[in-house]
């Protein structure tokens, strides 16, 4: 198991909300992770924002999170 912060980076809010629901089901979380807007450096336009779903703690299969992110035009970062 890996104990870290897993950050799913996604293209828009709607996608981030859908992914947060899937992640909560996959990991059997008590609460869905809250999607967070991440404006790109130097950009004020809402179109130039990424959305993050942050998962804290142990994850048995980080590859499953990566697959969910990639299936929704995103990617997984680990902190």
Secondary structure, 3 states (H helix, E strand, C coil): CEEEEEEEEECCHHHHHHHHHHHHHHHCCCCCCCCEEEECCCCCCHHHEEEEEEEEEEECCHHHHHHHHHHCCCEEEEC
